[in-house]
Amino acid sequence: MAELIPSITLPSAQNPQQEAEWLRINLQRWLDREFIPEAVNQQIAHRAAQIYARQRMEGENDLGSLVIAIVTEMQAFDFSQSFYSEFAIANAVSDILLDSLGIDRCCGQ
């Protein structure tokens, strides 16, 4: 029988706005590095950071739930001027947060 992957819980947010700004900066850097720097990358990073901040202010600490919230809410974003999608953004946010926690993205350790 396969083992379930344990959920990853972020530390409680001490300053969600500061965390969101840190995420916005790092997400925009990631977006600009992956393909080419585009003006829309700033808008994408800003919107994802807003979603993240609100979720954290509401007490969300589960990384999986944060990723689902970002996917769901970014569906309303117009990605027509971008190479990205809501799934790529949510996965990038997850990777950035896992890296900040020192968790190996490959194996969850």
Long-range contacts (C-beta under 8 A, 24 or more apart in sequence): 5-108, 6-108, 7-62, 7-63, 7-64, 8-62, 8-63, 8-64, 8-98, 8-101, 8-103, 8-108, 9-61, 9-62, 9-63, 10-56, 10-61, 10-62, 10-63, 10-66, 10-97, 10-101, 11-61, 12-61, 13-56, 13-57, 13-61, 16-52, 16-53, 16-56, 16-57, 17-53, 19-52, 19-53, 19-56, 20-49, 20-50, 20-52, 20-53, 20-56, 21-49, 23-48, 23-49, 23-52, 23-93, 23-96, 23-97, 24-48, 24-49, 26-96, 27-89, 27-92, 27-93, 27-96, 30-92, 30-95, 30-96, 31-84, 31-92, 34-83, 35-83, 38-81, 38-82, 38-83, 39-81, 40-81, 40-82, 41-82, 43-77, 44-74, 44-77, 44-79, 44-82, 44-84, 44-89, 47-74, 47-77, 48-74, 48-89, 48-90, 48-93, 52-93, 63-94, 63-97, 63-98, 66-93, 66-94, 66-97, 67-91, 67-93, 67-94
